[in-house]
């Protein structure tokens, strides 16, 4: 089964890349159609990953929502398909603790449940851009590649986020507009009021991990040194968050973002003294059959007006308060094995991590056709 998964993944990635290249040639003068195609391939990529997980690492996901900030019924199980559905707001930022490398897959899947899979944006290490096929595909997804050095990343982030916001308001590059100016730092400035009535307003879901890396024995030591440096006490179950990047994102998207979703992820089979990344490494999940049988995700939300983004000190205090509460949630999770019943104002839904059936089967039909085509070409040549 691992071999089938690898073949399926690689061949489907090649097919998605072919679709992107074809669209780029066909719609080079029509950014709206090109973006629709790119967003389709972005959605199909999470469909691909979820389909492979469904085969090699089938798991259930329990979403617990805080109804003090999340309206009741936001997350629900579809009565006909049994799949998770979500009424997510159009323009959002999702922040989360970071336990294992596949955290972003489950958060992307949440966006899929809310019909936002093609509108997800993720920040990645710049080195990932060099991966053959995948790197080019993720560039077309408009993911943001980071150097991990603020002096270099600031302008790059600013220009990406400004374009995302402008597109969400119908006045960005997808609508054929250009920045009104570029300031002395190289940051593009857009006219956010130039949208025509007919222009599409593109949703977005920006996924961020303010901790910057996943929790491990090594990162815990680094975290302890950082905590001593800034005069903070380390948390038990999460790393200290870094405020600069998140605050910058909130400031750049302030004219459009509807909500900040705060998610906390816990995995079954992990003790409070263990590290999820050790037990559920990519190799263990996809090749050794060791994976979490149940993934717990707690969701609450914040309005931007309730976040002090204009005062650096107040914002840092707000973020550390959020992470202190997140640490307490993880303490509860390790004691009870769930985020349920932490308060009286919650609701939960338990579903399989799955996708629509008609989207599942092409993941295996495409590789089969790809292998047949390759075999036919080889036979024709030799």
Secondary structure, 3 states (H helix, E strand, C coil): CHHHHHHHHHHHHHHHHHHHHHHHHHCCCCHHHHHHHHHHHHHHHHHHHHHHHHHHCCCEEEEEEECCCCCCCCEEECCCCCCEEECCCCEEEEEECCCCCCHHHHHHHHHHHCCCHHHEEEEEEHHHHHCCCHHHHHHHCCCEEECCCHHHHHHHHHHHHHHHHHHHCCCCHHHCCCCCEECCCCCEECCCCCCCCCCCCCCEEEEECCCCCCCCHHHHHHHHHHHHHHCCCCCCCCCCCCHHHHHHHHHHCCCCCCEEEEEEEEECCCCCCCCHHHHCCHHHHHHCCCCCCEEEEEEEEECHHHCCCCCHHHHHHHHHHHHHHHHHHHHHHHHHCCCCCCCCCEEEEEEECCCCHHHHCHHHHHHHHHHHHHHHHHHHHC
